[in-house]
Every structure is written in structure tokens, then in C-alpha cells.
Amino acid sequence: MTCVLGWELSRACAALEAEGFTVRCVSVSSRKGVKGNESRVIRQRQIGADAVELACSVFKTELEYQE
């Protein structure tokens, strides 16, 4: 199984599904509810012979630059 930690969620799901796995996603968020723009995989675990659970969280990946 390909390690997809840190991958963008849709890319990670596509890669694992192409390997024949069924993918289940669980969203994780901080208590502060920080806004972000990209969902990334923060945990991956096999939950069956052909099933994988991915935990994902939204991250702010575009920086706001101010002079």
C-alpha cells in the first residue's frame, strides 16, 4: 500500500482506489476551527483486507503576504 501521508485528499483517495482499496475518510479539525483551503491526509490505517481509513484536516497552504 502506498503511504499517502501529507497528500492532498482527492489525490490520496485516487491512488489507493487504483490499488484496489476501498477508502473511508474521516475529517479532523481544531477546536479553533482555523479556515483553510486544502484537505490533507494526517493519518492512514488499514481497517480490513482491502479497506483503508484516511483522517484528513484542512490546512491553509496559500500565504497572505503583506508589506
mmCIF file as gemmi writes it, N, C-alpha and C atoms, coordinates in Angstrom:
data_model
loop_
_atom_site.group_PDB
_atom_site.id
_atom_site.type_symbol
_atom_site.label_atom_id
_atom_site.label_alt_id
_atom_site.label_comp_id
_atom_site.label_asym_id
_atom_site.label_entity_id
_atom_site.label_seq_id
_atom_site.pdbx_PDB_ins_code
_atom_site.Cartn_x
_atom_site.Cartn_y
_atom_site.Cartn_z
_atom_site.occupancy
_atom_site.B_iso_or_equiv
_atom_site.pdbx_formal_charge
_atom_site.auth_seq_id
_atom_site.auth_asym_id
_atom_site.pdbx_PDB_model_num
ATOM 1 N N . MET Axp A 1 ? 0.847 -1.171 0 1 0 ? 1 A 1
ATOM 2 C CA . MET Axp A 1 ? 0 0 0 1 0 ? 1 A 1
ATOM 3 C C . MET Axp A 1 ? 0.896 1.239 0 1 0 ? 1 A 1
ATOM 4 N N . THR Axp A 2 ? 0.557 2.187 -0.851 1 0 ? 2 A 1
ATOM 5 C CA . THR Axp A 2 ? 1.294 3.44 -0.927 1 0 ? 2 A 1
ATOM 6 C C . THR Axp A 2 ? 1.022 4.279 0.316 1 0 ? 2 A 1
ATOM 7 N N . CYS Axp A 3 ? 2.065 4.863 0.886 1 0 ? 3 A 1
ATOM 8 C CA . CYS Axp A 3 ? 1.907 5.783 2.013 1 0 ? 3 A 1
ATOM 9 C C . CYS Axp A 3 ? 1.484 7.129 1.438 1 0 ? 3 A 1
ATOM 10 N N . VAL Axp A 4 ? 0.331 7.636 1.874 1 0 ? 4 A 1
ATOM 11 C CA . VAL Axp A 4 ? -0.207 8.88 1.331 1 0 ? 4 A 1
ATOM 12 C C . VAL Axp A 4 ? -0.245 10.006 2.369 1 0 ? 4 A 1
ATOM 13 N N . LEU Axp A 5 ? 0.491 9.869 3.448 1 0 ? 5 A 1
ATOM 14 C CA . LEU Axp A 5 ? 0.524 10.908 4.477 1 0 ? 5 A 1
ATOM 15 C C . LEU Axp A 5 ? 0.995 12.223 3.877 1 0 ? 5 A 1
ATOM 16 N N . GLY Axp A 6 ? 0.259 13.281 4.155 1 0 ? 6 A 1
ATOM 17 C CA . GLY Axp A 6 ? 0.606 14.6 3.66 1 0 ? 6 A 1
ATOM 18 C C . GLY Axp A 6 ? 0.052 14.91 2.281 1 0 ? 6 A 1
ATOM 19 N N . TRP Axp A 7 ? -0.502 13.909 1.606 1 0 ? 7 A 1
ATOM 20 C CA . TRP Axp A 7 ? -1.042 14.118 0.257 1 0 ? 7 A 1
ATOM 21 C C . TRP Axp A 7 ? -2.352 14.879 0.327 1 0 ? 7 A 1
ATOM 22 N N . GLU Axp A 8 ? -2.679 15.561 -0.762 1 0 ? 8 A 1
ATOM 23 C CA . GLU Axp A 8 ? -3.982 16.19 -0.914 1 0 ? 8 A 1
ATOM 24 C C . GLU Axp A 8 ? -5.002 15.05 -0.962 1 0 ? 8 A 1
ATOM 25 N N . LEU Axp A 9 ? -6.143 15.219 -0.312 1 0 ? 9 A 1
ATOM 26 C CA . LEU Axp A 9 ? -7.087 14.136 -0.089 1 0 ? 9 A 1
ATOM 27 C C . LEU Axp A 9 ? -7.553 13.448 -1.368 1 0 ? 9 A 1
ATOM 28 N N . SER Axp A 10 ? -7.97 14.205 -2.361 1 0 ? 10 A 1
ATOM 29 C CA . SER Axp A 10 ? -8.5 13.566 -3.579 1 0 ? 10 A 1
ATOM 30 C C . SER Axp A 10 ? -7.426 12.751 -4.295 1 0 ? 10 A 1
ATOM 31 N N . ARG Axp A 11 ? -6.197 13.241 -4.288 1 0 ? 11 A 1
ATOM 32 C CA . ARG Axp A 11 ? -5.085 12.502 -4.91 1 0 ? 11 A 1
ATOM 33 C C . ARG Axp A 11 ? -4.798 11.212 -4.138 1 0 ? 11 A 1
ATOM 34 N N . ALA Axp A 12 ? -4.843 11.289 -2.809 1 0 ? 12 A 1
ATOM 35 C CA . ALA Axp A 12 ? -4.595 10.117 -1.97 1 0 ? 12 A 1
ATOM 36 C C . ALA Axp A 12 ? -5.663 9.055 -2.197 1 0 ? 12 A 1
ATOM 37 N N . CYS Axp A 13 ? -6.93 9.466 -2.233 1 0 ? 13 A 1
ATOM 38 C CA . CYS Axp A 13 ? -8.026 8.517 -2.465 1 0 ? 13 A 1
ATOM 39 C C . CYS Axp A 13 ? -7.886 7.843 -3.821 1 0 ? 13 A 1
ATOM 40 N N . ALA Axp A 14 ? -7.582 8.624 -4.84 1 0 ? 14 A 1
ATOM 41 C CA . ALA Axp A 14 ? -7.443 8.072 -6.191 1 0 ? 14 A 1
ATOM 42 C C . ALA Axp A 14 ? -6.315 7.049 -6.251 1 0 ? 14 A 1
ATOM 43 N N . ALA Axp A 15 ? -5.197 7.335 -5.601 1 0 ? 15 A 1
ATOM 44 C CA . ALA Axp A 15 ? -4.056 6.417 -5.62 1 0 ? 15 A 1
ATOM 45 C C . ALA Axp A 15 ? -4.392 5.099 -4.936 1 0 ? 15 A 1
ATOM 46 N N . LEU Axp A 16 ? -5.046 5.162 -3.788 1 0 ? 16 A 1
ATOM 47 C CA . LEU Axp A 16 ? -5.381 3.942 -3.054 1 0 ? 16 A 1
ATOM 48 C C . LEU Axp A 16 ? -6.484 3.146 -3.748 1 0 ? 16 A 1
ATOM 49 N N . GLU Axp A 17 ? -7.45 3.832 -4.313 1 0 ? 17 A 1
ATOM 50 C CA . GLU Axp A 17 ? -8.506 3.141 -5.057 1 0 ? 17 A 1
ATOM 51 C C . GLU Axp A 17 ? -7.941 2.444 -6.29 1 0 ? 17 A 1
ATOM 52 N N . ALA Axp A 18 ? -6.94 3.055 -6.923 1 0 ? 18 A 1
ATOM 53 C CA . ALA Axp A 18 ? -6.291 2.438 -8.079 1 0 ? 18 A 1
ATOM 54 C C . ALA Axp A 18 ? -5.557 1.153 -7.684 1 0 ? 18 A 1
ATOM 55 N N . GLU Axp A 19 ? -5.173 1.044 -6.412 1 0 ? 19 A 1
ATOM 56 C CA . GLU Axp A 19 ? -4.525 -0.162 -5.896 1 0 ? 19 A 1
ATOM 57 C C . GLU Axp A 19 ? -5.543 -1.198 -5.437 1 0 ? 19 A 1
ATOM 58 N N . GLY Axp A 20 ? -6.839 -0.879 -5.539 1 0 ? 20 A 1
ATOM 59 C CA . GLY Axp A 20 ? -7.892 -1.83 -5.194 1 0 ? 20 A 1
ATOM 60 C C . GLY Axp A 20 ? -8.468 -1.684 -3.802 1 0 ? 20 A 1
ATOM 61 N N . PHE Axp A 21 ? -8.118 -0.615 -3.096 1 0 ? 21 A 1
ATOM 62 C CA . PHE Axp A 21 ? -8.627 -0.403 -1.751 1 0 ? 21 A 1
ATOM 63 C C . PHE Axp A 21 ? -9.918 0.401 -1.769 1 0 ? 21 A 1
ATOM 64 N N . THR Axp A 22 ? -10.786 0.118 -0.814 1 0 ? 22 A 1
ATOM 65 C CA . THR Axp A 22 ? -11.939 0.956 -0.532 1 0 ? 22 A 1
ATOM 66 C C . THR Axp A 22 ? -11.463 1.973 0.486 1 0 ? 22 A 1
ATOM 67 N N . VAL Axp A 23 ? -11.747 3.243 0.256 1 0 ? 23 A 1
ATOM 68 C CA . VAL Axp A 23 ? -11.23 4.306 1.128 1 0 ? 23 A 1
ATOM 69 C C . VAL Axp A 23 ? -12.367 4.952 1.898 1 0 ? 23 A 1
ATOM 70 N N . ARG Axp A 24 ? -12.166 5.078 3.207 1 0 ? 24 A 1
ATOM 71 C CA . ARG Axp A 24 ? -13.111 5.788 4.078 1 0 ? 24 A 1
ATOM 72 C C . ARG Axp A 24 ? -12.376 7 4.635 1 0 ? 24 A 1
ATOM 73 N N . CYS Axp A 25 ? -13.014 8.161 4.6 1 0 ? 25 A 1
ATOM 74 C CA . CYS Axp A 25 ? -12.372 9.389 5.065 1 0 ? 25 A 1
ATOM 75 C C . CYS Axp A 25 ? -13.043 9.901 6.333 1 0 ? 25 A 1
ATOM 76 N N . VAL Axp A 26 ? -12.221 10.38 7.243 1 0 ? 26 A 1
ATOM 77 C CA . VAL Axp A 26 ? -12.683 10.963 8.496 1 0 ? 26 A 1
ATOM 78 C C . VAL Axp A 26 ? -12.075 12.356 8.583 1 0 ? 26 A 1
ATOM 79 N N . SER Axp A 27 ? -12.908 13.377 8.817 1 0 ? 27 A 1
ATOM 80 C CA . SER Axp A 27 ? -12.401 14.749 8.941 1 0 ? 27 A 1
ATOM 81 C C . SER Axp A 27 ? -12.036 15.054 10.373 1 0 ? 27 A 1
ATOM 82 N N . VAL Axp A 28 ? -10.928 15.75 10.539 1 0 ? 28 A 1
ATOM 83 C CA . VAL Axp A 28 ? -10.434 16.162 11.851 1 0 ? 28 A 1
ATOM 84 C C . VAL Axp A 28 ? -10.235 17.67 11.797 1 0 ? 28 A 1
ATOM 85 N N . SER Axp A 29 ? -10.666 18.391 12.84 1 0 ? 29 A 1
ATOM 86 C CA . SER Axp A 29 ? -10.464 19.837 12.855 1 0 ? 29 A 1
ATOM 87 C C . SER Axp A 29 ? -10.044 20.292 14.24 1 0 ? 29 A 1
ATOM 88 N N . SER Axp A 30 ? -9.437 21.452 14.285 1 0 ? 30 A 1
ATOM 89 C CA . SER Axp A 30 ? -9.021 22.014 15.569 1 0 ? 30 A 1
ATOM 90 C C . SER Axp A 30 ? -10.226 22.644 16.265 1 0 ? 30 A 1
ATOM 91 N N . ARG Axp A 31 ? -10.11 22.853 17.538 1 0 ? 31 A 1
ATOM 92 C CA . ARG Axp A 31 ? -11.196 23.486 18.283 1 0 ? 31 A 1
ATOM 93 C C . ARG Axp A 31 ? -11.42 24.921 17.832 1 0 ? 31 A 1
ATOM 94 N N . LYS Axp A 32 ? -10.345 25.565 17.386 1 0 ? 32 A 1
ATOM 95 C CA . LYS Axp A 32 ? -10.448 26.945 16.934 1 0 ? 32 A 1
ATOM 96 C C . LYS Axp A 32 ? -11.128 27.049 15.575 1 0 ? 32 A 1
ATOM 97 N N . GLY Axp A 33 ? -11.174 25.963 14.838 1 0 ? 33 A 1
ATOM 98 C CA . GLY Axp A 33 ? -11.812 25.989 13.537 1 0 ? 33 A 1
ATOM 99 C C . GLY Axp A 33 ? -11.086 26.862 12.526 1 0 ? 33 A 1
ATOM 100 N N . VAL Axp A 34 ? -9.781 26.755 12.487 1 0 ? 34 A 1
ATOM 101 C CA . VAL Axp A 34 ? -8.974 27.566 11.578 1 0 ? 34 A 1
ATOM 102 C C . VAL Axp A 34 ? -9.398 27.286 10.134 1 0 ? 34 A 1
ATOM 103 N N . LYS Axp A 35 ? -9.613 28.348 9.38 1 0 ? 35 A 1
ATOM 104 C CA . LYS Axp A 35 ? -10.015 28.197 7.982 1 0 ? 35 A 1
ATOM 105 C C . LYS Axp A 35 ? -8.809 27.795 7.144 1 0 ? 35 A 1
ATOM 106 N N . GLY Axp A 36 ? -9.068 26.999 6.139 1 0 ? 36 A 1
ATOM 107 C CA . GLY Axp A 36 ? -8.003 26.569 5.25 1 0 ? 36 A 1
ATOM 108 C C . GLY Axp A 36 ? -8.519 26.425 3.845 1 0 ? 36 A 1
ATOM 109 N N . ASN Axp A 37 ? -7.635 25.95 2.97 1 0 ? 37 A 1
ATOM 110 C CA . ASN Axp A 37 ? -8.031 25.839 1.579 1 0 ? 37 A 1
ATOM 111 C C . ASN Axp A 37 ? -7.665 24.496 0.96 1 0 ? 37 A 1
ATOM 112 N N . GLU Axp A 38 ? -7.08 23.6 1.736 1 0 ? 38 A 1
ATOM 113 C CA . GLU Axp A 38 ? -6.682 22.325 1.151 1 0 ? 38 A 1
ATOM 114 C C . GLU Axp A 38 ? -6.743 21.223 2.198 1 0 ? 38 A 1
ATOM 115 N N . SER Axp A 39 ? -7.423 20.128 1.861 1 0 ? 39 A 1
ATOM 116 C CA . SER Axp A 39 ? -7.558 18.995 2.765 1 0 ? 39 A 1
ATOM 117 C C . SER Axp A 39 ? -6.396 18.034 2.544 1 0 ? 39 A 1
ATOM 118 N N . ARG Axp A 40 ? -5.674 17.723 3.622 1 0 ? 40 A 1
ATOM 119 C CA . ARG Axp A 40 ? -4.501 16.849 3.559 1 0 ? 40 A 1
ATOM 120 C C . ARG Axp A 40 ? -4.659 15.65 4.486 1 0 ? 40 A 1
ATOM 121 N N . VAL Axp A 41 ? -4.031 14.531 4.105 1 0 ? 41 A 1
ATOM 122 C CA . VAL Axp A 41 ? -4.081 13.303 4.9 1 0 ? 41 A 1
ATOM 123 C C . VAL Axp A 41 ? -3.126 13.435 6.086 1 0 ? 41 A 1
ATOM 124 N N . ILE Axp A 42 ? -3.66 13.212 7.303 1 0 ? 42 A 1
ATOM 125 C CA . ILE Axp A 42 ? -2.823 13.273 8.501 1 0 ? 42 A 1
ATOM 126 C C . ILE Axp A 42 ? -2.672 11.92 9.192 1 0 ? 42 A 1
ATOM 127 N N . ARG Axp A 43 ? -3.487 10.933 8.786 1 0 ? 43 A 1
ATOM 128 C CA . ARG Axp A 43 ? -3.355 9.572 9.331 1 0 ? 43 A 1
ATOM 129 C C . ARG Axp A 43 ? -3.879 8.585 8.298 1 0 ? 43 A 1
ATOM 130 N N . GLN Axp A 44 ? -3.217 7.44 8.22 1 0 ? 44 A 1
ATOM 131 C CA . GLN Axp A 44 ? -3.619 6.38 7.296 1 0 ? 44 A 1
ATOM 132 C C . GLN Axp A 44 ? -3.539 5.061 8.052 1 0 ? 44 A 1
ATOM 133 N N . ARG Axp A 45 ? -4.62 4.278 7.974 1 0 ? 45 A 1
ATOM 134 C CA . ARG Axp A 45 ? -4.566 2.952 8.61 1 0 ? 45 A 1
ATOM 135 C C . ARG Axp A 45 ? -5.435 1.972 7.839 1 0 ? 45 A 1
ATOM 136 N N . GLN Axp A 46 ? -4.956 0.756 7.789 1 0 ? 46 A 1
ATOM 137 C CA . GLN Axp A 46 ? -5.702 -0.298 7.114 1 0 ? 46 A 1
ATOM 138 C C . GLN Axp A 46 ? -6.738 -0.827 8.088 1 0 ? 46 A 1
ATOM 139 N N . ILE Axp A 47 ? -8.001 -0.899 7.64 1 0 ? 47 A 1
ATOM 140 C CA . ILE Axp A 47 ? -9.087 -1.33 8.524 1 0 ? 47 A 1
ATOM 141 C C . ILE Axp A 47 ? -9.727 -2.633 8.054 1 0 ? 47 A 1
ATOM 142 N N . GLY Axp A 48 ? -9.138 -3.25 7.066 1 0 ? 48 A 1
ATOM 143 C CA . GLY Axp A 48 ? -9.632 -4.52 6.531 1 0 ? 48 A 1
ATOM 144 C C . GLY Axp A 48 ? -8.68 -4.987 5.454 1 0 ? 48 A 1
ATOM 145 N N . ALA Axp A 49 ? -8.947 -6.148 4.907 1 0 ? 49 A 1
ATOM 146 C CA . ALA Axp A 49 ? -8.068 -6.701 3.884 1 0 ? 49 A 1
ATOM 147 C C . ALA Axp A 49 ? -7.942 -5.778 2.677 1 0 ? 49 A 1
ATOM 148 N N . ASP Axp A 50 ? -9.032 -5.086 2.34 1 0 ? 50 A 1
ATOM 149 C CA . ASP Axp A 50 ? -8.996 -4.2 1.174 1 0 ? 50 A 1
ATOM 150 C C . ASP Axp A 50 ? -9.624 -2.846 1.476 1 0 ? 50 A 1
ATOM 151 N N . ALA Axp A 51 ? -9.507 -2.404 2.741 1 0 ? 51 A 1
ATOM 152 C CA . ALA Axp A 51 ? -10.098 -1.125 3.143 1 0 ? 51 A 1
ATOM 153 C C . ALA Axp A 51 ? -9.09 -0.288 3.922 1 0 ? 51 A 1
ATOM 154 N N . VAL Axp A 52 ? -9.133 1.014 3.672 1 0 ? 52 A 1
ATOM 155 C CA . VAL Axp A 52 ? -8.216 1.951 4.306 1 0 ? 52 A 1
ATOM 156 C C . VAL Axp A 52 ? -9.025 3.123 4.853 1 0 ? 52 A 1
ATOM 157 N N . GLU Axp A 53 ? -8.641 3.59 6.035 1 0 ? 53 A 1
ATOM 158 C CA . GLU Axp A 53 ? -9.239 4.783 6.594 1 0 ? 53 A 1
ATOM 159 C C . GLU Axp A 53 ? -8.221 5.912 6.547 1 0 ? 53 A 1
ATOM 160 N N . LEU Axp A 54 ? -8.629 7.052 6.009 1 0 ? 54 A 1
ATOM 161 C CA . LEU Axp A 54 ? -7.777 8.229 5.973 1 0 ? 54 A 1
ATOM 162 C C . LEU Axp A 54 ? -8.387 9.305 6.853 1 0 ? 54 A 1
ATOM 163 N N . ALA Axp A 55 ? -7.599 9.874 7.746 1 0 ? 55 A 1
ATOM 164 C CA . ALA Axp A 55 ? -8.031 11.031 8.516 1 0 ? 55 A 1
ATOM 165 C C . ALA Axp A 55 ? -7.44 12.243 7.817 1 0 ? 55 A 1
ATOM 166 N N . CYS Axp A 56 ? -8.275 13.254 7.608 1 0 ? 56 A 1
ATOM 167 C CA . CYS Axp A 56 ? -7.791 14.435 6.903 1 0 ? 56 A 1
ATOM 168 C C . CYS Axp A 56 ? -8.173 15.69 7.666 1 0 ? 56 A 1
ATOM 169 N N . SER Axp A 57 ? -7.415 16.732 7.421 1 0 ? 57 A 1
ATOM 170 C CA . SER Axp A 57 ? -7.661 18.016 8.042 1 0 ? 57 A 1
ATOM 171 C C . SER Axp A 57 ? -7.411 19.105 7.009 1 0 ? 57 A 1
ATOM 172 N N . VAL Axp A 58 ? -8.091 20.218 7.165 1 0 ? 58 A 1
ATOM 173 C CA . VAL Axp A 58 ? -7.925 21.33 6.239 1 0 ? 58 A 1
ATOM 174 C C . VAL Axp A 58 ? -6.761 22.197 6.713 1 0 ? 58 A 1
ATOM 175 N N . PHE Axp A 59 ? -5.878 22.53 5.787 1 0 ? 59 A 1
ATOM 176 C CA . PHE Axp A 59 ? -4.718 23.355 6.073 1 0 ? 59 A 1
ATOM 177 C C . PHE Axp A 59 ? -4.742 24.603 5.209 1 0 ? 59 A 1
ATOM 178 N N . LYS Axp A 60 ? -4.188 25.663 5.743 1 0 ? 60 A 1
ATOM 179 C CA . LYS Axp A 60 ? -4.038 26.885 4.968 1 0 ? 60 A 1
ATOM 180 C C . LYS Axp A 60 ? -2.698 26.779 4.254 1 0 ? 60 A 1
ATOM 181 N N . THR Axp A 61 ? -2.727 26.569 2.948 1 0 ? 61 A 1
ATOM 182 C CA . THR Axp A 61 ? -1.495 26.38 2.195 1 0 ? 61 A 1
ATOM 183 C C . THR Axp A 61 ? -1.122 27.58 1.331 1 0 ? 61 A 1
ATOM 184 N N . GLU Axp A 62 ? -2.025 28.542 1.216 1 0 ? 62 A 1
ATOM 185 C CA . GLU Axp A 62 ? -1.702 29.761 0.478 1 0 ? 62 A 1
ATOM 186 C C . GLU Axp A 62 ? -1.429 30.867 1.484 1 0 ? 62 A 1
ATOM 187 N N . LEU Axp A 63 ? -0.246 31.469 1.408 1 0 ? 63 A 1
ATOM 188 C CA . LEU Axp A 63 ? 0.153 32.501 2.351 1 0 ? 63 A 1
ATOM 189 C C . LEU Axp A 63 ? -0.417 33.852 1.957 1 0 ? 63 A 1
ATOM 190 N N . GLU Axp A 64 ? -0.731 34.633 2.956 1 0 ? 64 A 1
ATOM 191 C CA . GLU Axp A 64 ? -1.175 36.001 2.728 1 0 ? 64 A 1
ATOM 192 C C . GLU Axp A 64 ? 0.013 36.907 2.999 1 0 ? 64 A 1
ATOM 193 N N . TYR Axp A 65 ? 0.504 37.56 1.964 1 0 ? 65 A 1
ATOM 194 C CA . TYR Axp A 65 ? 1.687 38.388 2.088 1 0 ? 65 A 1
ATOM 195 C C . TYR Axp A 65 ? 1.285 39.84 2.254 1 0 ? 65 A 1
ATOM 196 N N . GLN Axp A 66 ? 1.84 40.493 3.258 1 0 ? 66 A 1
ATOM 197 C CA . GLN Axp A 66 ? 1.568 41.92 3.484 1 0 ? 66 A 1
ATOM 198 C C . GLN Axp A 66 ? 2.883 42.647 3.622 1 0 ? 66 A 1
ATOM 199 N N . GLU Axp A 67 ? 2.985 43.81 2.981 1 0 ? 67 A 1
ATOM 200 C CA . GLU Axp A 67 ? 4.194 44.628 3.103 1 0 ? 67 A 1
ATOM 201 C C . GLU Axp A 67 ? 4.008 45.669 4.171 1 0 ? 67 A 1
